[in-house]
Amino acid sequence: MQLLLLAVGQRLPAWADEATADLVKRFPPDLPLELKTVKAEPRTTGKTPSQMMAAEAQRLLEATPKGARRVVLDERGERQTSVQLAERLERWKADGRDVVLYMGGPDGLDPALKAQADEKLRLSDLTLPHALARVLLVEALYRAWSIGAGHPYHRE
């Protein structure tokens, strides 16, 4: 199984790239995490937010491996503790399919893409900047792995 974070957006600040890269390196070989960014639709084209999200969703779908479990990050998604996310990660591993986590752009994710998702996760009740949300997600996934592996990274 592989984890793939597909995010809409441009370059992140250096601090976010560094933090994310550091965490990605910590994942074990049997659970690699790959990050891919798809281009955000330009906000200067006169398109409506719905049209821009639809175009971004198409890019996300084109980058999605066939048969992968689709998980959207959504403010209305399911709340998870670190332990609950670790349990979910174990279920994903037992399923054996790759897992794609979708992170939207400035306007969020297209409703049609959300409707196609296998699962919806919520990172926080707070609205977070994209860079911080990406770091938070990668850290949460690493923490979930560490809990399942009995690694001392997580402390209760």
HELIX and SHEET records of a PDB file:
HELIX    1   1 ALA A   14  ARG A   26  1                                  13    
HELIX    2   2 PRO A   49  GLU A   62  1                                  14    
HELIX    3   3 SER A   82  ASP A   95  1                                  14    
HELIX    4   4 PRO A  111  GLN A  116  1                                   6    
HELIX    5   5 HIS A  130  ALA A  149  1                                  20    
SHEET    1   A 5 LEU A  33  VAL A  38  0                                        
SHEET    2   A 5 LEU A   3  VAL A   8  1                                        
SHEET    3   A 5 VAL A  99  MET A 103  1                                        
SHEET    4   A 5 ARG A  69  GLU A  78  1                                        
SHEET    5   A 5 GLU A 119  LEU A 121  1                                        
END                                                                             
